[in-house]
Amino acid sequence: MIDFKALRGTIKEKCDRDTVKELLECLGVAVRNDYRFKDNDSFSINKDGTIKDFGSTDFSGDIVSFMIDVLGTAPRDATEWTAKSLGVWE
């Protein structure tokens, strides 16, 4: 059985600003060099790798939460894809 809570912790440890930018780009989200989203510059990536929307949604969270809350990805799928992309789970 997979311990998703522990896996999320490992994901958070591996996700700095540049890593999150790369993951988002793999998902088709264009991110500028200043870490703001190209199509919606109210979204940005913080230095600790979390994503924040300073606009209408007021979203704040990690890459997995972004996939779940903003992109509509199922929690298990978001966690598994991110962990596999980071090489922390096969």
ZIPERA-V717145 format. One record per residue. RES is the residue in one small letter. OMEGA is omega in whole degrees, 0 to 359 (* if undefined). Layout:
<<RES,OMEGA> <RES,OMEGA>>
//
This chain:
<<m,183> <i,175> <d,184> <f,178> <k,178> <a,179> <l,177> <r,177> <g,178> <t,178> <i,181> <k,178> <e,184> <k,189> <c,170> <d,185> <r,182> <d,178> <t,179> <v,177> <k,179> <e,179> <l,179> <l,179> <e,174> <c,179> <l,179> <g,178> <v,180> <a,181> <v,179> <r,180> <n,177> <d,176> <y,171> <r,180> <f,183> <k,184> <d,180> <n,188> <d,171> <s,175> <f,176> <s,178> <i,178> <n,180> <k,181> <d,178> <g,176> <t,181> <i,182> <k,172> <d,178> <f,181> <g,190> <s,184> <t,182> <d,179> <f,172> <s,180> <g,180> <d,183> <i,180> <v,177> <s,177> <f,180> <m,181> <i,189> <d,185> <v,183> <l,178> <g,179> <t,176> <a,183> <p,181> <r,181> <d,180> <a,181> <t,181> <e,181> <w,181> <t,181> <a,178> <k,180> <s,179> <l,181> <g,180> <v,179> <w,181> <e,*>>
//
